Amino acid sequence: MSPTTLVIGAGPAGLTAAYHLTALGFPVTVLESDPASVGGISRTVHFKGFHFDIGGHRFFSKSDRIEALWREILPNDFLERPRSSRILYNGRFFAYPLKPMQALFDLGVFESIRCVLSYTYARQRPIRNPRSFEEWVTNEFGSRLYQIFFKTYTEKVWGMSCSDISADWAAQRIKGVSLFSAVMSALKPAGVGKGGTIKSLISTFRYPRLGPGMLWDACAAAVRERGGALVMGRTVVDLRYREDSHDWEVGHVGADGERETLVADHVISSAPLREIAQSLSPAPSETLTTAAQQLGYRDFLTVALVLTDRQRFADNWIYVHDSSVKVGRIQNFKSWSPEMVPDPTLTCYGLEYFCFEGDGLWTSTDAELVERATAELVQLGLADRADVVDGCVVRQKKAYPVYDDAYAQRVQTIRDELAQRFPNLHLVGRNGMHKYNNQDHAMMTALLTAENIVAGHALHDPWRVNEDAEYHEEGGASGERLVPQRVR
């Protein structure tokens, strides 16, 4: 008899695991805390006939296996879309990656001169032993380019001052990135300076015509058709490992607070690692509990505004490098797919705000946030107030796992004890592993985990999967996604 598996979370990782296991006839139950939507952060929100994405999800992967899986799940509903994103600075758009001549002209003569002088000064009188992101970038590019193209957006995303982010992260993150090569080639004569070619970006990508939730709805339907159970509106509250039978008793509650239990041979969890680690029984060690409690998360909210389409910008999204507004990035959902907007005379913008749960942005009312987003859109010159027809707000908890100085040690502490005491508890996905993965790599961790369960032993190590490289069974993978570290 095939072992039973309980999956916590119906996001990309959880559903991928369930999809693979049910295809092979393995019994699976998926518990999802959201009462209506699957897909997790890759879901699509519906608002009065409009569809919008939480964060923007391009469907492009270096893994042929993931590409094939997307086509298998949703064979007829992918659109091929042009990739376009730009930087908005001082009322002007800069292509991303920057185009050298455009950067010169659009910055203007005087600003370009300031950048060159600032760069020259920094190269002649660098800060010795730079410790922070701010010091390292200033050394490399000059204070003016740092202020224009690095400081504002970085601080919005991470909620940290650039003077508090480690120089090590800056050196790794910026080295070889197109922004460096393009800006410097724009400001120096041809052939001057170090560096190679500008890192290329894909020019097109696939996207479900009604948003990424369309794919995950289809995946959930396939799981159910194959006999898997998908139970919505259920939050896991405790995981009890039964040492005599080596299986799990999982307690979960619905909106009414009524507790139910399920028994399974294996548990696959894509839920936040901090929460799962603290819900285990028998109780884990104090060392593990403390490590779990200290894991942090960056939260996120989207204000979707419906407005008359004046075609102010056609990009998929723009990065807002303006410290006078809180918005960090603006999506144009009509550019992701025209079918996301039911009325061709209208469009829908998603203004993205990075925050922490409980801070001033997070606790603002929906009406206050819609007003803020409207005012900032007008201030940036991207709409007239009279154009805004409607709006709604979506808050996303734990959008990004925080990588502070000790996060890796904490995660390793948790992993080591779980592997020793709870060998049939499997962690997958971004929050399940506290690993800043993209959608396709979250899916890969789930596929490999499912294959381990089918085989009855560990064929693969899902922790070797990362966002910049396809998983290779031999030789591992490289290119770990980089996130800020604090100054030490």
N, C-alpha and C positions, 0 to 999 in steps of 0.2 A: 504494500500500500504506500502511495506517495505521501511524503510528509506534508503537513498543513502549514501554511504560512500566513501570518497576519502582517499587513503592511500599514504603517502609520503615516498618513499623509497622501493625498491624491494630487501631488504636484508632478513635475516631469520625472523625477527619480522614482517616486512611489508607483506611479502608473506604468512606467516602463518596466519595472520589476514585475508587476502584476500581469502586464501584457505578455511578457516572455514566459512566465510560469504557467499561465492559463493556456497558452498556445501548446504547451507540452503536456497538458492535462493535470497539472498540479493544482490542488485545492487552495484557493486564495481568498482572503477577506481583507478589504481595504477600509480603514476608518479615516474619515475626513471631517475636520472640525467645522469647515464652512458648510452652512446648511443648504447651499444651492450650487456653488461653483466648484469645478475641479480646475486643476492647472496651477494652483499656488500663485506665485508671483508671475507666472506665464499665462494667467487667465485673461479673459477678455470681459470687460465690464460693459453692460448694456444700459443705456440711459436715453429713454424716449426715442428709440429707434437708432440712436448712435451707438457705435462700438468703439471702445478704446482700450489700449494696451497699458499695462502697468510697467513702465520703464522702457518699452521698445525692445522687440525681440526679432533680430534678423535670423533667418534660417539659413545658416551657412556653417559647415563644419569641415575640418580636415579629415574627419573619420568617414570613410566610405560606408561603414556599417551604419552609422547614425543617419547619414543621408538616405540610405536605402530604407531605413526604418521609418523615417518621415514620409517617404513616398508610399510605403506600404500602408501606413495608417490613413493617410489622406491623399489618395492617388490622383484626384481630379480637381482639387480646389486650391492649389498653390499658384500664385501669381509670380512672375519674374518682375522685380521692381528695381529701378535705378537707385543706387546708393548715393546719398547726398547729405552731408552735414557740414555746417560752417560755424565759425566763431563770430559772435556779435560783440564788437568792441567799439565804444564811442560812436554809436550810431551807424557803423559800417560793418559789412560782412566780409570775413576773410575765409577763403576756402580752407577746408581741412582735409588733407595736409595743405599748408600754406603754399601758394604759388609765388615764387620770388618777385617777379615784376609787379604783381598785384599788391604784394605787401608793401613795396616801396611807394607805389602811387597812392594806395589807400591810407597809409600812415601819414602821408604828406611830407613835404620837404623838411619842415622844421622838426617834426617828430622823428623822422628818420635820422636827422643829424643828431638829435638828442640820444637816440639809441646807439649810434655809432660812437659818439663821445663817451657814453656811459660804458659801453663794451670795452673801448680802448682803455679807459681808466681802470676798469676791473681787471683787465689782463695785465696791466702794468703794476697795479697795487692790489693784488688779491688778498682776501682775508686768509690768514694763516690757519691751517688745520680747521677748515670749516666743519662745524658740528651739526648744523641744521640745514633743512631744505632751503631756507631763505639764503643762507650764506653760500651754500654750494651753487645754487642757480645764479646768484648774483656774480659769483666768481666766473662762471662759465659764459654768461650771456650779458652781464651788466645789469644794474638795478632797474633800468627803464624797461627792458624786455621782460625782466622778472615781474615787474608790476603789471605789465600789459597782458602777458600770455600765460602766466603761471599762478600768481598769488591768489587772485579772487576765486577762481573756480575750484582750486584745490581746497581752500578753506571752507567753501560752501559744502563740498561733498563730504569732507571728513570731520567737520566740526572742530578742527584743531587749527591753531595758528601755525603758519609755515615755519615760524621760529621754534616751534615745539616738535616738528617732524624731523626725523633723523636724516642727516646728509647721505647716509648709506642708501636709504630708499630713493632719494633723488638721483644718485649716481646710477643705480640700477634701472630706475624707471625711465629716465630721460635719455640715457645713452642709446644712440642709434635711432631714436624716434624721429619721424619725419618733421616734426615741428622744429627741432634743432637744425637739421640740414637745410630746411627750406628758409627759415628766418636768417640763418647765417649766410647762406648763399645769396640772399636778397640784399644783405648789407655789406658784403665784401666783394671785391672784383672776382671774376671767374678764375678758378684754379687756386684761390687763396684759402688756406686753412685745411684742417683735417676733415675726415669723414668720408663716407662712401656715397652710395646712391640712396635716394629717398626710399624709405620703406613703402612698398606698394600696399594699397588697400583694394579690396574687392570693389568692382564697379557696379555689380548687380547682386541681388540676393533674392531668395524665395520668401514668400510671406503668404499665409492663408488669407483668402480674400475677405474673410470676416474676422480676422485677428487670430492670435495663437490659441485662444480658447477653443476655436473650431477644431484644431487638431486634438486637443486633450479631451474634448467632448467625444470625438470619434474613438479615441483610445479607450475611454471609460466604457463606451457602448460595446466595444469589442471584448473587453474584459467580462462584462455581464453576459454577452452572447455565448461566451465560452464556459459559462458556469461560475465565474467568479462573483463574489458579493462585494458591492460597493455601498457602504453605509454612510450617509451624509449627516452632518450636524452632530458628530460624536467626537468628544474630546477625551483622549486617554489620560487617566489620572493616576494609575499605578500599574507597574509591571512586576509581577511576582514570579520569580523563577522557582520552579518546583524541583528541588535537587533529587528527590527520589525518582521522579519520572523524566527528568531532564527536559521538561517542556515549560511553557509559559501560561500563566493565567493573567489576562489583561483586563483591567477594569476601565470602563469608559462611561461617560455621562452625556446626556443630551441637554437641550435647553431647559427641560423641566427639572434637571438635577438628579434624575433617577439613574442609579448606577446599574450597569449590566456587566457581565464578564464573558470573555471568550477564551478558549484554550487553543494553543497552537504550538507546533514543534519548533517553528522558527518565527522570529520577529524581525522585520525590516523596518527601520525607522528613518524617516526623512524629517522628523520634527526637530526643533532646536535642541542641540546637544545638551545645553544647560538644563532644560526642562526634563529631558529623558533621564539624565544622570541622577537627578534628584527624585525621580519617581520609582526607583528600583527597590526591590525587596527580594532577598534579605538586604538590609541596608549596606551600601558600600562603605568603604573606609572614610574616615574623616578627611584624609588627604584628597580623595577623589571628590568628595562633596564640596570641599573648599575650592578646588580647582574649577569645578563646574560653576559654582556661584560667581566666580570672578571672570567668566566669559562675558564679553560685551557685544552689543549689536548696535548698528546704525539704522535708524528708521527712516521712513520716506512717505511722502504724500503727493498725490497728483490732484491738481485742480483742473478739471476739464471744462473748458469754456466753448459754448456753441456761439458762433458769430457769423455775420454776413461775410461771404468770401470776397475779400478785396485782393487776394493773391499777393499778400505782402511778402511771403517767402514760400518756396516750394520744396525746401529740404525735408528729409525725414525728421530731423531735429536740428536745433542750434544750441550751442553752448554760450551761456551769457556771462561774459567777462565784465561785469559792472557791479561794483561794490555797493552802489546805492539802492540795489534791489536784492531781495532774498532769493528770487527764483534762480535756479542753477542751470536748468535745461528746459527747452520748450519743444514738445513734439507737435508735428503737424500730421494728424492721423489720416487726413485725406491723401497725403503723399505716401503713406504706408499702403493704403488701398482705398481707391475711390468708393468702394462698396461699404466702407465703414461709416460713410456720411450719406444718409438717405435722401437729402435734398441738395441738388447740385448748386443751388445758390448760397448754400451755407458751407461752413467748414468747422472743424473741431480742433482746438489746440489743447495740449496737455502741459500745464506748467508744473514742473517738478521741483519740490522743496525737500531738501535733505535735513533731517532733524533727529532729535531723540524723543522717544515716547515720554510724554509728561512735560516737555518744554513749551515755551510760549506758542510756537507754531502748531505743535501737535494738539494743544488744548484749545486753540481758537475754534470758534463755532464755524460751521460750514458757511454761513452767511458772511462772516468776517473773512474767511479765506477766499471766497469767490470775489469779494470786494477788493481784497489785496491783489489777487491775481489780475483782475480787471485793471486796477490802477497801474500795476507794474507793466502790463502789456501796453497800455496807453503811453506810459512814461518812456518805454523803449521804442516807441514809434511803430509798433506792430499792429495797432488797431486804434480805432476811434471808439470812445465809450459807447456811442450810439449803435455801434456794430454788434455789441455783445447782447445776445438773445437770452442765454440761459447758462447754467453752470452746475456742477456737482463736484463733490470731494470724495476721494478714496484714500484711506490711510492704510499703509502697509507696514505692519510691525516686522522687525528683524529682517529687513531687506538685505543688509550686509553684515556678515560677521566681522567684528572688529579685531584687527591684528595689533594688539599692543605688544610691549616688550616681552611679556611672559606667556603670550597665548599659545605658542608652539609647545612649550613645556607643559602647560596645563592640559592641552589636548592629548599629548603623549601620555601623561599621567592617567587620564581617563581611559585611553585606548588600552594601555597595558593591563589595567585592572579588569576592564570589561572582557578582554580576550582570555584572561585567566579564569575569571569566575563565571562569565556568561557567554560561552563560545557560540551560542546560537542566537545572539543579538547582533544584528548586522546594521551598520550605519552607512547611509547613502545620502547623496545630494549636498547642496550648499550648506544648509543649516544642520542637517544630520551629522555632517562631518566637521562643521565649523570651518569650512574651506571655501574660499571665494571662487567657486566654479561658475562657468557659464552653463546654459541650459544643456548643450550637447554633452558636456563632460559630466554633469550631474546624471544624465541618462546613461552614460557609459559606466559609471560606478554601479548603477542599478543592474545593468545587464550582466556585468561580471559577478555581482553578488548572486543574482539569480542562477547563473551557471554554476557557482559554487554549491548552492543548495541542491541543484539537480544532480551534480556529481557526487554529493555526499561528503566532499572534502574541499579544501581550499586549492582550486586550480589557479586562481588569480588573486592579486592584491589590489583591491579597488583604490587604496590610498595612493597608488602610483599614478592615478589619472589626474591630470590637471588641465587647465583651460587653454594652454598654448600648444599642446602637442597631442597627436593621436596616441592612444595607449598602444604600446608594443609589448607583447608577451615576453619577448626577449630584448633585453637592453633597457627596459624602462622608458620613461618619458622625461622630457626636460621642458623648461620654460614656465616655471611656476608663476602664477599671476601675482603681481606685486601690489602691495598695499602699504600705507604709511607705518613707520615705526617711530616711536617717540625718541627724542634726544636722550642719550644716556649720559 
